[in-house]
Amino acid sequence: MVSSAQPAARPRVTLPVIASAAGAEVAPMPGAADPLLDRFARRVRYLRVSVTDRCNYACTYCVPEDGVTHRLRAELLTFEELTRIVGVFAGLGVRRVRLTGGEPTVRAGFVDLVGRIRAVPGIEQVVMTTNGHRLAELAAPLAAAGLAGANVSIDTLDPARFATLTGGGDLARVLAGVDAGIAAGLAIKLNAVALAGTNDHELAALCELAWSRGVVMRFIEHMPLSDGALYQAARELSAAAIRASLEQAFGPLVAASGDRGIAGPARYLAVAADPRREVGIISAMTEHFCDDCNRLRLTADGQLHACLGHDDAVSLRDRVRAGASDDDLRAAIAGAVDGKRAGHDFQRTGAGGPSKHMITMGG
């Protein structure tokens, strides 16, 4: 049984060399040291790429009340620039790319971009995070282009509450997108930001929704980006509280079995009485997972962030547009990795960072 007060240990794993689509191993670039191995022996194999800072929803935990200043189209990385940068990362050992936003599907030509990224030698998996609004129409074309999976945000099963939380989102349309994604063969996961006093009474129902479709439900702790402007302490629901609620509904939880390969930050649990029922918890606030962080984030305008909890970044776009060679880009990436901190300390009250907005990072 996994106690509500004490999470299961999350062992550090040694990731295997992954073969390319053609069957040949794609090793990191040669050098005195692995450019994607940081000072704390964490090796980056996972790149999150925001393709736009625009979204057709305006979730209350993501977009400040006064909005954000969107980048001009000319400021965004072009598809050619994105593909080149991903190619450099692949040469350094990155194997998985997650496309995010904003909402990635609102960027024109997104299906084409998925195909371009998937065709980069060494990239084994391309997935995305989406609000699901356009997934019903795009699931099949995206799967054909090489998309392997999608995390779909569903914070509540109440249509009115869903519309309020998302700034006008359509729950029925998102559920239709989930079903279309499953039918197209995409590996679907459902994401919900767990908010006390908002959807904390729906955690079990959200799990039942996911499990009825054969997919995994994941709960994310509320995080104070935008200089803490969107954070309300009363809304914080800890990982321990999430586990306690789920155990009350389903009985004891145990660590989920199986090797998840180059996974993200979620810790996966299963219902002891039925291990097929899995749930993930992303506990950035109360149970840090920084010790095995394996990812970097690239914004739509080409800023490379080593950590979601800090604002410092390296501009790859500016280097590309100044005529940088691939070696120059590798050096810039290596510098960002070398500067990756041991962890973060999100500020729960007042200013103090990070000042960046969730909508510009995609989580």
Secondary structure, 3 states (H helix, E strand, C coil): CCCCCCCCCCCCCCCCCCECCCCCECCCCCCCCCCCECCCCCECCEEEEECCCCCCCCCCCCCCCCCCCCCCHHHCCCHHHHHHHHHHHHHHCCCEEEEECCCHHHCCCHHHHHHHHHCCCCCCEEEEEECCCCHHHHHHHHHHHCCCEEEEECCCCCHHHHHHHHCCCCHHHHHHHHHHHHHCCCEEEEEEEEECCCCHHHHHHHHHHHHHCCCEEEEEECCCCHHHCCCCHHHECCHHHHHHHHHHHHCCEEECCCCCCCCCCCEEEEECCEEEEEEEEECCCCCCCHHHCCEEEECCCCEEECCCCCCCEEEHHHHHHCCCCHHHHHHHHHHHHHCCCCCCCCCCCCCCCCCCCHHHHCC
